[in-house]
């Protein structure tokens, strides 16, 4: 396999691709985009919107304002794109082509458009993408994302190469804002159908509502409990979910392991996977009966099988990622790892994969990077649809090998025209959700934040834990004495002032129910010690009011908490006594690596977490007397 060559920056890319893409996008401004209205169109994107995906091996073309389907053909050399072959000779050979002048191109150009961690973010997300440094040394940032703009960027990039595949590296759905989450993420699936997503590797959040619900996302049908909340049916995904390392039995997987696409006689395989540690980050009942296998072993075992099918070009789409240096630009690879490159699990994965793998599309960490690791192009496109990774492959027709691989992270700017069909879909769900989202459920005197102090405490985490305790404190509802909240269950701050249902849902979008169970004092101590992991990771639980303890940061892992300091309402916890403890059903099943919760007895189910927060805010706040932020004094950090 040749040494892959990524585009290190937009400026370093071959200008022809971006001139074409720019010309296409500019063209969007020259016309009032109104769809195809019958057979009339302005561009190929109009045709896809109004008429759906083209037939196999064809692509829509707008000719004389009419939509026509043309056979897919590779652009000729020197056409101003990355397609085709060098001016003469075989790639890197330095020798003239031995064939006749009319022998045709010896390579095929394939474009892969990739993204990850979309999380149902249909509306424009908060936050910006860093694009550089200003003359005064400050950061230069740009607004990015929003599915209507995302759709236009995908269409513009797709227009540069008819041999295009659109892939996503997991967490397409799950942990979604109200606009998608309230409807069990059906709106996101429908939006991706319109956009033309082809393949998605399952991520850990795809299992938030369990594997049965994930299968419904693929096959369609109304929700078994809520029905079709939008008033019409749900067709399911027109794209394919892939899950090579999610086994349901011997030689059986939840979804296909890979998908092979053929471009002018050259085959390309896409292997889709999620991280092996998925069971530690989702509700155990959601992955019951499933086995999550080692990512590297899974891929390497598939390579011989793919080669027997005549596949030499292999792309791995995996929900696992890396960590770049803070402040890195989207096409950099700087980090704390070897040789100053990114660190994280994706590095070891890339090095362990068979050299037959050419490209790795990654995700999970919500970061942006563009790397070459062990001769493989490794990319990630941030999150929430703020970037699209444009990967251009040149494939040899003779051998099927990847001759060259180039990648570029493209920012999903909002200076392009929105795609009409996608905008109509978003507007439909906005109208359905707005009355519920705008309902005021309380007031807070200052912003409640997910950000923690040095002891791992956060104001939002404490308020949520307090709401869970209050909802389960009555004897007939559980008799809880303490509640714990996991930091990963909080997805956004709650801003100062009035709190709407939409804000509360965005904070806790999982729809978890509360569970009250019995633990001994010794088990509670074990629970607290489990916050520090041998790997070096720390995951601090957030306790409800009245629960206090102290820990030493310098003490050995497993012995950091002083048992005598653990108190409930000022009374020391007895290691032999039993206590009623509340957690959301994710934690209560042993999620986030806290198996002690799963040992709890006398379990009693309770309210949905977001309903508990709403009831708490209504009971403890008003416009005249908003809820104050709790003091960060429940956990004491010792030397």
VENFEN-V990417 format. One record per backbone hydrogen bond with DSSP energy under -1.0 kcal/mol. CO is the residue of the C=O (numbers start at 1). NH is the residue of the N-H. E is the energy in kcal/mol with one decimal. If there is no record, write none. Layout:
CO_NH_E ; CO_NH_E
This chain:
10_13_-1.2 ; 14_17_-1.1 ; 15_19_-2.4 ; 16_20_-2.1 ; 17_21_-2.7 ; 18_22_-2.8 ; 19_23_-2.6 ; 20_24_-2.6 ; 21_25_-2.7 ; 22_26_-3.1 ; 23_27_-2.1 ; 26_29_-1.1 ; 36_40_-1.1 ; 37_40_-1.1 ; 43_47_-1.2 ; 44_48_-2.0 ; 45_49_-2.3 ; 46_50_-2.6 ; 47_51_-2.6 ; 48_52_-1.5 ; 55_58_-1.7 ; 57_72_-2.3 ; 59_70_-2.5 ; 61_68_-3.0 ; 63_66_-1.5 ; 66_63_-2.8 ; 68_61_-2.6 ; 70_59_-2.3 ; 90_93_-2.1 ; 100_103_-2.2 ; 106_397_-2.7 ; 108_395_-3.1 ; 110_393_-3.3 ; 111_165_-2.3 ; 112_391_-2.9 ; 113_167_-2.9 ; 114_389_-3.2 ; 115_169_-2.4 ; 117_384_-2.9 ; 118_121_-1.6 ; 120_122_-1.9 ; 122_147_-2.0 ; 129_142_-1.9 ; 132_140_-2.7 ; 134_137_-2.4 ; 138_134_-3.6 ; 140_131_-3.5 ; 140_132_-1.2 ; 142_129_-2.6 ; 146_150_-2.7 ; 147_151_-2.3 ; 148_419_-1.5 ; 149_153_-2.3 ; 150_154_-2.3 ; 151_155_-2.3 ; 152_156_-2.6 ; 153_157_-2.5 ; 154_158_-2.7 ; 155_159_-1.7 ; 157_160_-1.4 ; 158_161_-1.6 ; 162_164_-1.4 ; 163_111_-3.1 ; 165_113_-2.6 ; 166_198_-2.2 ; 166_199_-1.8 ; 167_115_-1.3 ; 168_201_-2.5 ; 170_117_-2.3 ; 171_119_-2.7 ; 172_120_-2.0 ; 177_180_-1.2 ; 177_181_-3.6 ; 178_182_-2.3 ; 180_185_-2.6 ; 181_184_-1.8 ; 183_186_-1.8 ; 185_189_-1.7 ; 186_190_-2.5 ; 187_191_-2.3 ; 188_192_-2.5 ; 189_193_-1.8 ; 190_194_-1.7 ; 191_195_-2.1 ; 192_196_-1.8 ; 192_197_-2.1 ; 198_240_-2.5 ; 199_168_-1.6 ; 200_242_-2.4 ; 204_207_-1.6 ; 205_208_-1.7 ; 207_210_-1.5 ; 210_214_-1.7 ; 211_215_-2.2 ; 212_216_-1.5 ; 213_217_-1.6 ; 214_218_-1.2 ; 215_219_-2.5 ; 216_220_-3.2 ; 217_237_-1.9 ; 223_227_-1.6 ; 227_223_-1.1 ; 228_231_-1.9 ; 234_221_-3.0 ; 240_200_-2.5 ; 242_202_-2.2 ; 243_246_-1.2 ; 245_293_-2.8 ; 246_254_-2.3 ; 247_291_-2.3 ; 249_252_-1.6 ; 252_248_-2.0 ; 252_249_-1.2 ; 256_243_-2.6 ; 257_272_-1.5 ; 259_270_-2.5 ; 261_268_-3.1 ; 263_266_-1.7 ; 266_263_-3.2 ; 268_261_-2.9 ; 269_315_-3.0 ; 270_259_-2.0 ; 271_317_-3.5 ; 272_244_-3.7 ; 273_319_-1.8 ; 275_278_-1.6 ; 277_280_-1.9 ; 278_281_-2.2 ; 280_592_-2.0 ; 283_286_-1.8 ; 284_287_-1.2 ; 286_211_-1.4 ; 287_290_-2.1 ; 291_247_-3.1 ; 294_298_-1.9 ; 295_299_-2.1 ; 296_300_-2.6 ; 297_301_-1.7 ; 299_302_-1.1 ; 299_303_-1.3 ; 302_306_-2.5 ; 303_307_-2.4 ; 304_308_-1.8 ; 306_311_-2.1 ; 307_310_-1.7 ; 313_269_-2.6 ; 314_358_-2.7 ; 314_359_-1.3 ; 315_271_-2.6 ; 316_361_-3.0 ; 317_273_-2.2 ; 318_320_-1.7 ; 320_363_-1.7 ; 321_346_-1.8 ; 323_343_-2.2 ; 325_328_-1.8 ; 329_332_-1.8 ; 332_370_-1.6 ; 333_342_-1.1 ; 334_325_-2.8 ; 337_340_-1.6 ; 338_341_-1.8 ; 340_335_-2.2 ; 341_337_-2.9 ; 343_323_-3.1 ; 344_347_-1.5 ; 345_349_-1.9 ; 346_350_-2.6 ; 347_351_-2.2 ; 348_352_-1.7 ; 349_353_-1.4 ; 354_357_-2.2 ; 358_377_-1.9 ; 359_316_-2.7 ; 360_379_-2.3 ; 361_318_-2.7 ; 363_365_-1.5 ; 367_382_-1.9 ; 369_380_-1.9 ; 371_378_-2.4 ; 373_376_-1.7 ; 376_373_-2.7 ; 377_360_-3.2 ; 378_371_-3.0 ; 379_362_-2.8 ; 380_369_-1.6 ; 383_386_-1.4 ; 386_412_-2.7 ; 388_410_-3.3 ; 389_114_-2.4 ; 390_408_-1.3 ; 391_112_-3.2 ; 392_406_-2.4 ; 393_110_-2.5 ; 394_403_-3.3 ; 394_404_-1.4 ; 395_108_-2.5 ; 396_400_-2.2 ; 401_396_-2.6 ; 404_394_-2.6 ; 405_5_-1.7 ; 406_392_-3.2 ; 407_7_-2.0 ; 408_390_-3.3 ; 410_388_-2.3 ; 411_413_-1.8 ; 412_145_-2.4 ; 419_423_-2.4 ; 420_424_-2.4 ; 421_425_-1.6 ; 422_426_-2.4 ; 423_427_-2.7 ; 424_428_-2.1 ; 425_429_-1.8 ; 426_430_-2.4 ; 427_431_-2.4 ; 428_432_-1.4 ; 429_433_-2.2 ; 430_434_-2.3 ; 433_437_-2.7 ; 434_438_-2.5 ; 437_502_-2.4 ; 439_501_-2.3 ; 442_499_-3.6 ; 443_627_-2.6 ; 444_497_-2.5 ; 448_494_-2.3 ; 449_460_-2.0 ; 453_456_-1.9 ; 457_453_-1.9 ; 458_462_-1.9 ; 459_463_-2.0 ; 460_464_-2.5 ; 461_465_-2.3 ; 462_466_-2.5 ; 463_467_-2.1 ; 464_468_-2.1 ; 465_469_-2.2 ; 466_470_-2.4 ; 467_471_-1.8 ; 472_480_-2.6 ; 474_477_-1.7 ; 474_479_-2.3 ; 482_582_-2.5 ; 483_544_-1.6 ; 485_542_-2.8 ; 486_489_-1.6 ; 487_490_-1.6 ; 494_448_-2.7 ; 497_444_-2.2 ; 499_441_-3.2 ; 499_442_-1.1 ; 500_504_-2.1 ; 501_505_-2.7 ; 502_506_-2.3 ; 503_507_-1.8 ; 504_508_-1.9 ; 507_491_-2.4 ; 512_609_-3.5 ; 513_585_-2.6 ; 514_606_-2.8 ; 515_583_-2.2 ; 516_604_-2.2 ; 517_581_-3.4 ; 518_601_-1.7 ; 519_579_-2.9 ; 520_524_-2.1 ; 521_525_-2.0 ; 522_526_-2.2 ; 523_527_-2.4 ; 524_528_-2.1 ; 525_529_-2.3 ; 526_530_-1.6 ; 528_531_-1.5 ; 529_532_-1.4 ; 531_539_-2.7 ; 533_536_-2.1 ; 537_533_-2.8 ; 542_485_-2.1 ; 544_547_-1.7 ; 546_569_-3.3 ; 548_567_-2.8 ; 549_636_-2.4 ; 550_562_-1.7 ; 551_638_-3.1 ; 556_559_-2.2 ; 560_552_-2.3 ; 562_565_-2.1 ; 563_566_-1.2 ; 566_573_-2.8 ; 567_548_-2.1 ; 568_571_-1.7 ; 571_568_-2.4 ; 575_522_-2.0 ; 577_521_-1.9 ; 579_519_-2.4 ; 580_481_-2.9 ; 580_482_-1.2 ; 581_517_-2.9 ; 582_484_-2.3 ; 583_515_-2.8 ; 584_588_-3.0 ; 586_591_-2.1 ; 587_590_-2.6 ; 594_597_-1.3 ; 596_599_-1.3 ; 597_600_-1.8 ; 601_518_-2.8 ; 604_516_-2.6 ; 607_514_-2.6 ; 608_612_-2.0 ; 609_613_-2.0 ; 610_614_-2.0 ; 611_615_-2.4 ; 612_616_-2.0 ; 613_617_-2.4 ; 614_618_-2.3 ; 615_619_-1.8 ; 616_620_-1.7 ; 617_621_-1.0 ; 625_622_-1.0 ; 627_445_-2.9 ; 631_633_-1.5 ; 634_549_-1.4 ; 636_551_-2.3 ; 638_553_-1.9
